[in-house]
Amino acid sequence: MSDAAKVKGPASYFPSIIKTYGKPIEYWQEIIRAQDGMTHMQIVNFLKANHQLGHGHANALVAATLAERKQ
């Protein structure tokens, strides 16, 4: 795989998240988008407490989803 084809940043966690939790990324993004008014870390902690996601996976999902707002 060339450097240009490698996925970088939060999305690089997505294959592992799908494999570990058995849900598509869109499933998690819907949950994250529903947490309106919460900060990045509040959502990360919500996912960890309520959905048993690991910190790195939760952080990557939140970062990628919240980045949509900035586009």
Backbone hydrogen bonds, N-H to C=O, Kabsch-Sander energy under -0.5 kcal/mol:
donor,donor_aa,acceptor,acceptor_aa,energy
5,A,2,S,-0.7
6,K,2,S,-0.9
6,K,3,D,-0.6
11,A,8,K,-0.6
12,S,9,G,-1.9
13,Y,10,P,-2.0
14,F,11,A,-1.3
17,I,13,Y,-2.2
18,I,14,F,-2.6
19,K,15,P,-2.3
20,T,16,S,-2.8
21,Y,17,I,-2.5
22,G,18,I,-1.9
27,Y,24,P,-0.9
28,W,24,P,-1.1
29,Q,25,I,-2.5
30,E,26,E,-2.1
31,I,27,Y,-1.5
32,I,28,W,-2.5
33,R,29,Q,-2.8
34,A,30,E,-1.4
35,Q,32,I,-1.6
36,D,34,A,-1.2
38,M,35,Q,-1.8
43,I,39,T,-2.3
44,V,40,H,-2.3
45,N,41,M,-2.7
46,F,42,Q,-2.0
47,L,43,I,-2.7
48,K,44,V,-2.3
49,A,45,N,-2.6
50,N,46,F,-2.9
51,H,47,L,-1.8
52,Q,48,K,-0.8
53,L,47,L,-1.4
58,A,54,G,-2.7
59,N,55,H,-2.9
60,A,56,G,-2.2
61,L,57,H,-2.4
62,V,58,A,-2.5
63,A,59,N,-2.7
64,A,60,A,-2.4
65,T,61,L,-2.3
66,L,62,V,-3.0
67,A,63,A,-1.5
68,E,64,A,-0.5
68,E,65,T,-1.1
69,R,66,L,-1.1
70,K,66,L,-0.5
70,K,67,A,-0.9
71,Q,68,E,-1.3
